[in-house]
Amino acid sequence: MNKTLRIGTRGSALAMSQSSTVADALERAGYATELVRVATSGDRSMAPITEIGVGVFTSALREALANGEVDVAVHSYKDLPTAPDPRLSLAAVPSREDPRDALVARDGLTLGELPPGSAVGTGSPRRASQLEALGSGLVVRGIRGNVDTRMRKVTDGELDAVVLARAGLARVGRLEVITESLDPLQMLPAPAQGALAVECRVDDVDTEHLLQSVMDDPASRDAVAAERAMLAALEAGCSAPVGALAGVTEDPDEDGRVARRLSMRGVVATEDNALLHASVTGETTAAEQLGRDVAAQLLDARAALLSGPGQ
Ligand SMILES: NCc1[nH]cc(CCC(=O)O)c1CC(=O)O
């Protein structure tokens, strides 16, 4: 392929960093690239994410790709709607960044050190319900905006802390502001947090093969596939906040063959904000089924809870 690959990207610092990573990998492999900025409704609106809905950051980029304005689209995987777009192919899931959520707190404090009554900013119902479930008296405040806007609320003293994706801070070179990377035992990240989705048109097989061979990471792809399958199954069954994290380990068996195993945990909050957890382990070849198994366990636990004792 000797044409220049046009890579569609949002204009935010996070998006530019993500698309540059993809461009750099392609350039290193000997291909010419060009970044093309596409504005999205999510960038133009300051309304809470819970009101403007999923897909606000990704739909304009997907349209530009489907229309042929660009050849490649780079998304934060967790921002993509779970329904596949039949016009597009998920050509690559590059090696995932650290998926944990991160606390940025005043005076270097950790989550456990924040006194009762501390104001913690997040616009995410998933983060809010897991913070409240700690039982340490934290007061969750809704916030939005880019990384700098959110962190300024801590520097200005308006909030005691904010919770952000560690991957977002890593990508904009701000890891030093983190006062604690949150243990997934307490705070499960959003499904696919820290992963990128690199898409091309479904009929553009040359670009599809190129992206796959240059930057697909099967372990990241499988982990994220399990988490997203869990999310999709839960979306069908309830509208509650969802967290999930899968990991892939490679164990040589007795014959020296490498078995790739996937373990994952999931969490969902009930209407009255109790957390339900479930977990599963199995072969990576069944990644999506494993995700659906966790979702089924969570829906069963929720049904049992709602039907009450003795029924
Ligand atoms: N919801 C917005 C969003 N989409 C992707 C990231 C960070 C990078 C990632 O998780 O891949 C963020 C910011 C955040 O949640 O703090």
PDBQT file of the ligand as one rigid body, heavy atoms in Angstrom, charges set to zero:
ROOT
HETATM    1  N1  LIG A 401     -15.071   8.945  29.641  1.00  0.00    +0.000 N 
HETATM    2  C1  LIG A 401     -14.074   9.740  28.986  1.00  0.00    +0.000 C 
HETATM    3  C2  LIG A 401     -12.811   9.000  28.788  1.00  0.00    +0.000 A 
HETATM    4  N2  LIG A 401     -12.672   8.134  27.764  1.00  0.00    +0.000 N 
HETATM    5  C3  LIG A 401     -11.415   7.579  27.849  1.00  0.00    +0.000 A 
HETATM    6  C4  LIG A 401     -10.771   8.120  28.940  1.00  0.00    +0.000 A 
HETATM    7  C5  LIG A 401      -9.414   7.805  29.406  1.00  0.00    +0.000 C 
HETATM    8  C6  LIG A 401      -8.629   6.802  28.645  1.00  0.00    +0.000 C 
HETATM    9  C7  LIG A 401      -9.189   5.394  28.667  1.00  0.00    +0.000 C 
HETATM   10  O1  LIG A 401      -9.838   4.967  29.634  1.00  0.00    +0.000 OA
HETATM   11  O2  LIG A 401      -8.946   4.686  27.699  1.00  0.00    +0.000 OA
HETATM   12  C8  LIG A 401     -11.639   9.037  29.540  1.00  0.00    +0.000 A 
HETATM   13  C9  LIG A 401     -11.355   9.893  30.713  1.00  0.00    +0.000 C 
HETATM   14  C10 LIG A 401     -11.673   9.300  32.061  1.00  0.00    +0.000 C 
HETATM   15  O3  LIG A 401     -12.517   8.389  32.190  1.00  0.00    +0.000 OA
HETATM   16  O4  LIG A 401     -11.085   9.762  33.064  1.00  0.00    +0.000 OA
ENDROOT
TORSDOF 0
